[in-house]
Amino acid sequence: MDGVVTDVAVGVKRGSDELLSGSVLNGPSSNMTSIVVTANGNDNKKFKGDDKMESAPSRVLHIRKLPGEVTETEVIALGLPFGKVTNILMLKGKNQAFLELATEEAAATMVNYYTSMTPHLRNQPIYIQYSNHKELKTDSALNQRAQAMLQAVSAVQNTTNSSVGNTAGSENTVSSAQSPVLRIIIDNMYYPVTLDVLHQIFSKFGTVLKIITFTKNNQFQALLQYADPANAQQAKLALDGQNIYNACCTLRIDFSKLVNLNVKYNNDKSRDYTRPDLPSGDGQPALDPAIAAAFAKETSLLAVPGALSPLGIPNAAAAAAAAAAGRVGMHGVPTASNTVLLVSNLNEEMVSPQSLFTLFGVYGDVQRVKILYNKKDSALIQMADGNQSQLAMSHLNGQKMYGKIIRVTLSKHQTVQLPREGLDDQGLTKDFGNSPLHRFKKPGSKNFQNIFPPSATLHLSNIPQTISEDDLRTLFTNTGGTVKAFKFFQDHKMALLQMSTVEEAIQALIDLHNYNIADNHHLRVSFSKSTI
């Protein structure tokens, strides 16, 4: 009976994981002493589970040192990030298991990944190596529970992948029970939350395999996959409702109805830590080295004992000391010291210091702007502090402005120099330090709570009672775009207005923020997270 055996034998001379029977042999064994062991691990001789003999690559993996209470689902979840799991055998009496993947390549990826990073189940280190078997054949009557779990997961794996974001990746659907995938929403995101920051926070609760970040309904969200569902449960219990930084960037966490994330690209939006060979993706460049270095500097404080809590929230005394040393910005948030941004690929025929001041001013108080004399498609923008420069970079890099996709990175310059007195630089440099139009000068301003990525929907305020919907539609249409929807708030002083594209909304904000609409009423325009 090919594929079904009554007993599973363990060969004690070919390594710790030998699973042989009289009808299933994977190599010469005429000189081998074997003992019989049933699939539940009840044998009459000590199983040499600690032997570490080298085995050739195989799609069957031997897992040792499992916690006694570990479930089949948790073991299956170890293999899911690397490919389809086709069979499993639990040896609970020996705290061991055998996991068969669909391909040898998937098994090799899993072994290579866990060679450099020790896997954990229920906070206990476990060990994974190749089995001497090329395939795993078990008697389902002796291994019913494990097989039932495997069939359930296999059914999930065969479902249609659902896409996440634009091209970031896809996932397989499953009941949220025992899911290793968390859905994370960041509320009140005053400071940028990067993929690396999420990895650093969530890695404290177990091995993070994959992360996909995206914006949905104008909210920053992420899907994060652990190697172990138990770690996902621990992270949710510990982190849900916590702030990453003081009084902002609140984590809202729930289990995803997904079991596996399929990450296509390794860049600043998505990452598969088991597949460093993935491309960065067309039109989605990998994180710029300068930005990566800045983020490394920004999060270096996390390694200082007593400086930050497990979430990266500064303790009061440590935050004060770090601020004195220039390592953190307002609210005690770790910051790169550089406040200057380099903006490139600008439309040099259209851009001006004023337009850059207005757009970047949505994310911080712009101090100075300098369009480069010999390269007028590039500019330097100095923000009030490093956190604001990170925030502007996070939200504006890759946005379309005046028909061109702009690139925003940290500059090597520490300040933007003003032209020497008496030198005419053709209006390319402007100092906005004393501008009355800074959005964040006033402590406790509501503007701190209403910072959102560029969107097609704009929030309008300071509207006089004499201005009608038609007046506003006409005004915004004159910026060159199309008004798709409009809605007044109840008090008529505020409204939502939706343009046909994000680019049109950016143009309208640049043109009409602080526009004197009537009787010295200056219109206030910002991006909204709402839709009409």
BAVEXLUM-473539 format. One line per 10 residues: number of its first residue (from 1); their letters; for each residue y, z, x of C-alpha. Coordinates in steps of 0.5 Angstrom, whole numbers. Example, Ala and Ser with C-alpha at 12.3 -4.5 7.8 and 13.67 -1.06 7.14 Angstrom:
1 = AS = -9,16,25 | -2,14,27
END
This chain:
1 = MDGVVTDVAV = 0,0,0 | 6,-3,4 | 12,2,3 | 9,8,0 | 5,13,4 | 2,20,1 | 4,24,8 | 9,23,13 | 7,24,20 | 11,27,26
11 = GVKRGSDELL = 9,24,33 | 11,30,38 | 10,25,44 | 15,20,42 | 21,24,41 | 24,29,36 | 25,24,30 | 18,20,29 | 16,19,22 | 9,16,22
21 = SGSVLNGPSS = 3,15,18 | -4,12,18 | -1,6,15 | 6,5,17 | 7,4,25 | 13,2,29 | 10,1,36 | 4,3,40 | 1,10,38 | -7,10,40
31 = NMTSIVVTAN = -5,15,45 | -1,19,41 | -2,26,38 | 0,27,31 | 1,32,26 | 2,31,18 | 8,34,15 | 10,32,8 | 17,30,6 | 19,37,4
41 = GNDNKKFKGD = 18,39,11 | 12,44,10 | 8,43,16 | 3,47,20 | 6,46,27 | 13,47,30 | 18,41,29 | 21,39,36 | 28,38,33 | 32,39,39
51 = DKMESAPSRV = 28,34,43 | 34,29,45 | 30,23,48 | 34,16,48 | 32,11,43 | 33,4,42 | 39,2,37 | 36,3,30 | 38,3,23 | 35,9,22
61 = LHIRKLPGEV = 38,15,24 | 36,22,25 | 40,28,23 | 39,35,26 | 42,42,25 | 44,41,18 | 46,48,14 | 40,50,10 | 44,49,3 | 47,42,5
71 = TETEVIALGL = 45,37,-1 | 43,30,-1 | 49,28,-3 | 53,31,3 | 48,27,8 | 49,21,4 | 56,21,4 | 56,22,12 | 53,14,12 | 58,11,7
81 = PFGKVTNILM = 64,10,11 | 60,6,15 | 56,1,11 | 51,1,5 | 46,7,5 | 39,4,3 | 34,10,4 | 34,18,6 | 29,23,7 | 31,31,7
91 = LKGKNQAFLE = 27,35,11 | 30,42,9 | 25,46,12 | 27,44,19 | 34,43,17 | 34,35,19 | 34,29,15 | 33,21,16 | 38,16,14 | 37,9,13
101 = LATEEAAATM = 43,4,13 | 43,-3,11 | 44,-6,18 | 43,-4,25 | 51,-5,26 | 53,0,21 | 48,5,24 | 51,3,31 | 58,4,29 | 56,11,26
111 = VNYYTSMTPH = 53,13,32 | 58,11,37 | 64,14,32 | 60,21,32 | 59,21,40 | 66,22,41 | 67,26,35 | 62,32,33 | 61,31,25 | 61,37,21
121 = LRNQPIYIQY = 58,39,14 | 60,46,11 | 64,47,17 | 57,47,22 | 57,42,27 | 51,37,26 | 48,32,31 | 46,25,30 | 42,20,34 | 38,14,33
131 = SNHKELKTDS = 31,14,30 | 25,11,33 | 23,8,27 | 26,1,25 | 26,3,17 | 24,9,13 | 19,9,8 | 18,15,4 | 14,17,-2 | 19,18,-8
141 = ALNQRAQAML = 14,22,-11 | 15,27,-5 | 22,26,-5 | 25,25,-12 | 31,29,-12 | 34,25,-5 | 32,18,-8 | 35,20,-15 | 42,21,-11 | 41,15,-7
151 = QAVSAVQNTT = 40,11,-13 | 46,13,-16 | 50,12,-10 | 47,5,-9 | 49,3,-16 | 56,5,-14 | 56,1,-8 | 54,-5,-12 | 60,-4,-17 | 66,-9,-16
161 = NSSVGNTAGS = 71,-7,-10 | 78,-5,-13 | 84,-7,-9 | 89,-2,-7 | 96,-3,-5 | 97,-11,-3 | 92,-12,2 | 91,-5,5 | 84,-4,3 | 79,-3,-3
171 = ENTVSSAQSP = 75,2,-5 | 68,4,-9 | 69,8,-16 | 64,14,-17 | 65,20,-21 | 70,25,-18 | 65,30,-17 | 63,31,-10 | 67,25,-8 | 70,25,-1
181 = VLRIIIDNMY = 76,22,-2 | 83,25,-4 | 89,22,-8 | 95,25,-5 | 102,24,-8 | 108,26,-4 | 114,29,-9 | 121,30,-7 | 120,26,0 | 126,28,3
191 = YPVTLDVLHQ = 123,26,10 | 118,21,12 | 111,22,11 | 107,18,16 | 100,16,16 | 99,20,23 | 102,26,20 | 97,26,14 | 92,26,19 | 94,32,23
201 = IFSKFGTVLK = 95,36,17 | 88,34,13 | 84,34,20 | 84,42,20 | 79,42,14 | 74,37,17 | 73,30,20 | 78,25,17 | 75,18,17 | 80,13,13
211 = IITFTKNNQF = 87,13,10 | 91,8,6 | 98,9,4 | 102,5,-1 | 107,6,-6 | 106,6,-13 | 111,7,-19 | 116,8,-13 | 112,14,-11 | 109,15,-4
221 = QALLQYADPA = 101,16,-5 | 95,16,0 | 88,16,-1 | 84,20,5 | 77,20,6 | 73,26,9 | 66,25,12 | 64,31,8 | 66,32,1 | 66,40,2
231 = NAQQAKLALD = 72,39,7 | 75,35,1 | 74,41,-4 | 77,45,2 | 83,41,3 | 85,41,-4 | 84,48,-5 | 88,50,1 | 94,44,1 | 95,42,-7
241 = GQNIYNACCT = 102,44,-9 | 104,46,-1 | 110,43,2 | 109,39,9 | 116,41,11 | 121,47,8 | 123,46,1 | 121,38,1 | 115,33,1 | 110,37,-4
251 = LRIDFSKLVN = 103,35,-4 | 100,33,-10 | 92,33,-9 | 87,31,-14 | 80,28,-13 | 79,20,-13 | 74,17,-17 | 72,13,-11 | 67,15,-6 | 69,10,0
261 = LNVKYNNDKS = 75,6,2 | 75,-1,5 | 80,-1,10 | 82,-8,12 | 87,-7,17 | 89,-1,23 | 97,-1,22 | 102,4,20 | 100,4,13 | 92,4,13
271 = RDYTRPDLPS = 87,6,18 | 80,7,19 | 78,12,25 | 71,9,25 | 73,2,27 | 78,2,32 | 77,-6,33 | 80,-8,26 | 86,-12,26 | 93,-10,25
281 = GDGQPALDPA = 94,-15,19 | 98,-21,18 | 105,-20,16 | 104,-12,17 | 105,-11,25 | 102,-5,28 | 106,1,29 | 111,-1,34 | 110,3,41 | 117,6,41
291 = IAAAFAKETS = 116,9,34 | 109,11,36 | 112,15,42 | 117,18,37 | 112,20,32 | 108,23,38 | 114,27,40 | 116,29,33 | 109,32,32 | 108,35,39
301 = LLAVPGALSP = 111,42,36 | 105,42,32 | 101,44,38 | 106,50,40 | 102,57,38 | 106,60,32 | 111,55,32 | 108,52,25 | 104,53,20 | 97,49,18
311 = LGIPNAAAAA = 101,44,14 | 107,44,20 | 112,48,16 | 116,52,21 | 116,59,22 | 123,62,21 | 123,65,28 | 120,59,31 | 124,54,28 | 130,58,30
321 = AAAAAGRVGM = 128,57,37 | 126,50,37 | 133,48,33 | 136,52,39 | 132,47,44 | 134,41,40 | 127,40,38 | 128,40,30 | 133,38,25 | 136,41,19
331 = HGVPTASNTV = 131,45,15 | 127,46,21 | 124,40,21 | 121,37,27 | 125,31,30 | 125,26,35 | 132,27,39 | 134,20,38 | 139,18,32 | 140,11,34
341 = LLVSNLNEEM = 136,5,30 | 135,-2,33 | 136,-7,27 | 134,-14,28 | 132,-20,25 | 139,-20,21 | 142,-25,18 | 148,-26,22 | 152,-30,18 | 152,-25,12
351 = VSPQSLFTLF = 151,-18,15 | 157,-13,17 | 158,-6,20 | 160,-4,12 | 154,-7,9 | 149,-4,14 | 153,3,13 | 152,2,5 | 145,1,6 | 143,5,11
361 = GVYGDVQRVK = 147,11,8 | 142,11,2 | 138,15,7 | 143,19,11 | 150,20,14 | 151,14,18 | 156,15,24 | 157,9,28 | 155,2,27 | 155,-4,32
371 = ILYNKKDSAL = 153,-11,32 | 151,-13,39 | 156,-18,41 | 151,-23,45 | 146,-22,40 | 149,-22,33 | 142,-22,29 | 141,-15,32 | 145,-8,31 | 145,-1,33
381 = IQMADGNQSQ = 146,4,28 | 147,12,29 | 145,17,24 | 147,24,23 | 140,27,26 | 133,24,28 | 130,26,21 | 135,21,18 | 134,16,23 | 126,17,22
391 = LAMSHLNGQK = 127,17,14 | 131,10,14 | 126,7,19 | 121,9,14 | 124,6,8 | 128,0,11 | 123,-3,16 | 120,-10,13 | 125,-10,7 | 128,-17,6
401 = MYGKIIRVTL = 136,-17,7 | 140,-23,6 | 134,-27,6 | 131,-25,12 | 126,-19,13 | 129,-14,18 | 126,-10,23 | 128,-3,24 | 126,1,30 | 128,7,35
411 = SKHQTVQLPR = 133,5,40 | 133,7,47 | 140,9,47 | 142,16,45 | 149,14,42 | 153,8,40 | 159,7,44 | 165,5,41 | 169,0,45 | 174,1,50
421 = EGLDDQGLTK = 181,3,48 | 185,-4,47 | 179,-8,47 | 178,-13,41 | 170,-13,40 | 172,-17,33 | 170,-12,29 | 163,-11,31 | 163,-4,32 | 166,1,27
431 = DFGNSPLHRF = 166,9,27 | 164,12,20 | 164,19,22 | 170,21,18 | 168,17,12 | 168,20,5 | 162,16,3 | 157,20,6 | 152,22,1 | 149,28,4
441 = KKPGSKNFQN = 155,32,7 | 155,37,2 | 150,42,3 | 145,43,-3 | 147,36,-6 | 143,33,-11 | 142,27,-7 | 137,30,-3 | 132,30,-9 | 133,23,-10
451 = IFPPSATLHL = 131,19,-4 | 127,13,-6 | 124,7,-3 | 128,1,-4 | 126,-2,-11 | 128,-7,-16 | 131,-1,-21 | 137,2,-19 | 140,8,-22 | 148,8,-24
461 = SNIPQTISED = 152,14,-24 | 160,15,-25 | 160,10,-31 | 167,11,-35 | 166,11,-43 | 170,4,-43 | 164,0,-40 | 159,-3,-44 | 152,-6,-42 | 155,-13,-42
471 = DLRTLFTNTG = 160,-11,-37 | 155,-8,-33 | 150,-14,-34 | 155,-19,-32 | 158,-15,-26 | 151,-14,-23 | 149,-22,-25 | 155,-24,-20 | 152,-21,-14 | 147,-27,-15
481 = GTVKAFKFFQ = 141,-24,-18 | 138,-23,-25 | 138,-17,-29 | 132,-16,-32 | 133,-10,-36 | 138,-4,-38 | 138,3,-40 | 144,8,-41 | 142,15,-41 | 144,19,-47
491 = DHKMALLQMS = 151,21,-44 | 153,14,-42 | 155,16,-35 | 149,14,-32 | 144,8,-33 | 138,5,-30 | 139,-3,-29 | 133,-7,-26 | 134,-13,-22 | 128,-19,-22
501 = TVEEAIQALI = 127,-17,-14 | 128,-11,-9 | 132,-16,-5 | 136,-17,-11 | 137,-10,-12 | 139,-9,-4 | 144,-14,-5 | 147,-11,-11 | 147,-4,-8 | 151,-6,-2
511 = DLHNYNIADN = 156,-10,-6 | 157,-5,-12 | 156,2,-9 | 163,5,-9 | 166,-1,-13 | 172,1,-17 | 170,-1,-24 | 175,2,-28 | 181,7,-28 | 179,9,-21
521 = HHLRVSFSKS = 172,10,-23 | 168,9,-17 | 161,6,-19 | 155,10,-15 | 149,6,-14 | 142,8,-11 | 135,6,-12 | 131,9,-17 | 123,11,-18 | 123,10,-25
531 = TI = 122,3,-29 | 125,1,-35
END
